[in-house]
């Protein structure tokens, strides 16, 4: 690898890490807005989304610049391809954070009911997956990336439990259907964030090993 290419790839890694930190903070703020009934915090999540969009474009431009100027091959090329896909997943997570923030506002305005489900616990597991997927990228750690993929089922199970709880509570208290559906939507958004973290981990495995596991995992 040339010195110039190495420098550009390190710069790209820093850009992705910075974007990940902001995205993670966005989801953290959105979940806090829901749990603490803080509509100001929720509105701040929406306002900050433009910064994520701007950074996503910058990272994509950096990837295209490296491809055009350095024509990387082998693992360097796989890294750039993975970085572009990961960049898109991070932007998507930012959008999901905005969705959660909007549901937080609606939930807070509609009811004073206590939080009946473990949204905080679901976010803890999702956040851990997201952090580890990015750590796997930075350290080119295929084993850590595979471990992230294996943890996706845990988040799916929590979402399923919440769905069953929502259905049961609606039967008992149909007057609370709207806020309960808001919470169900939040759990779905968290599940999608976990899916994005899994996508990132799968791209890391491709980058490190040249293997595409997405379909083989579904088959196996």
N, C-alpha and C positions, 0 to 999 in steps of 0.2 A: 504494500500500500504506500502510495506517495505521501509525503509530508502534508501536502496541500489537501489531499483527499481525507487523510486522517483528521486534519483540523476541521474540515467541513462536517465530517461525521460526528465529531465531538460536539460541535456547535448544534447540530441537529438533535443529538441526544439531550442537550440542555434545553432546547426549545420544547421538546416533547415532555420532559420532566416538569418544566414550568407550566405547561398547559395542563398536565395531569394534576399538579398541585392546586391549580385554580378550580378545575372541574371537581376534584374531590371536596374542596372547600364549599363549592356551590351546593353539592348534594347534602353535605353536613348542615349547612345553613337552612336548606329547604326542610330537612327532617326536623331540625330544631324549631323552625317556624311552626311546624305542625304540633310538635309535642308541647311547646311552650305557648302556643296560641299567639304568636308574634307576627302580626300582619306586616309590620314595618320590615322585619327581616325577610319575609317572603317577597315583598316588593323589591327589596334590594337584590335578591337573586335574579329577578327579571331584568333589572337595570344592568347587571354585570354580564348578561349573556352576550352582549355585543362584543365585549373584550375577548370572549372565547371564540366567537366567529372570526374576529380579526386575527387572532393568533393561529387559528386553524389554517387560514389562508396563507399566513407567513410560513408555516411549517411545510405546507404543500409546495409553495414556491421554492423553498430551500431544497426539497427533494428533487424537483424538476431541474433546478440549477445544477445539482450534483450529477444527475444523469446526463445532462447535456454537456457539461464541461469536463467531467472526469471519466465518463463511460465505465463505471465500476463493473466488476465481474465477480463471480463466485459468491462468497459470503457477504461481500460489500454490496453487491447488487441485491441479494436477498434481504439485507438489512433495509435498504432504501424502499423496496417494495413493501416490506412489512411495516415500515414507518408510515408510509402513506395510508395504509389500511388502518393502522392503529390511530393515526391522526383523525380519521373519519369517525372511528368509534368514540374517541374522546369528545368530539363535537356533539355526537349523538347523546352521550351521557349528559353533556351540558343542557341539551334540550329536555332530557328527561327530568333534570333537576328543576327546570322551569315548570314543567308539568306538575311536579310534586308541590312546588311553591304555590301554584294556583289552586291546587286542591286544598292546601293548608289554609288559604284565605277563605275559601268557601266553607270548609269545615268549621273554622272559628266563628264565622258569621252566622252559621245555621244552628249551632247547638252549643250547650255547655256540658255535654256528656263527657264522662271520664273516658280516657283512652282504653278501650277494652282489649286491644291486641298488642302483640310484641313487635311493633314497628321498629323500635329502637334496636332490638336484638337482630332483626332482619337486616337493618342497615349496618350493624357491626360486622356481620358475616360478609355482606356485600362489599363494604369498605376494605376488609381484609383481602378479599379476592382482587380488588382493584389495585391495591398497593403491591401485592405480591406479583401481579402480572407485569406491572411496570418495573419492579425490581428484577424480575426475570429478563426483561428486555435489556435493561442497563447492564446487567452482569452476564448476559447471554447464557442464562441458566435454564436449559431445557427441562431439567428435573423439577424445578420449582414451577415452571409453566404447566407441566403435566399435573402437578398437585393442585393447581388452581382449577384446572378442568374437572378434576375429580370432586371438587367441593361444590360445584354448581347444583348438584342434586339437593344439598342441604337447604339452599335458598328456595328451591322449588318446593320442598316439603313445608317450609314455613309459610310460603304463599298459599299453598293448598290448605293448610290449617286455618289461616286467616279467612280464606274463602268460605270454608265450612262454618266458621264462627259467624261470619257476616250473614250467611243464609239462615242460620239458627236464630240469630238475634232479630232479623227482619220478621221471622215468623212470630216471635214473641212480642216485638215492639214495632209494628209496621209504620208507626208514625216517625220512626227514626231512619226510614229507608234512605233518604238523601245523604245524610252525613255518613251512614254506613257504607254506601256506595262510593263515597269520596275516599274512605279508608281502603276499600278494596282496590280502587284505582291507584292509590299510593303503593300498595303492595305489588301491583302489576308493574309499575314503573321501576321499583327496586329490583324486581326479578329481571327486567330488561337490562338494567345496569349490570347485574351479575352476568347476564348473557354477553354483554359487551366486554366485560372483563375476561370472560372465557374466550371470546373471539381474539382478544389481544394475546392471551396465552397461547392459543393455537397458532397465531402468526409468529410468535417467538419460537415455537417448536419448528415451524417451517424455516425460520431464519437460521436457527442453530443446526438443524439436522437435515434440512431439505425435504422433510416429510410433511404431507398434508394429511392431518388426522381427522379433519372435520367429518368426512363421510365414513371413514373406516371406524370411527368411534360410534357413529349411529348404527353401522352394520353389526359391530361386535357387541 
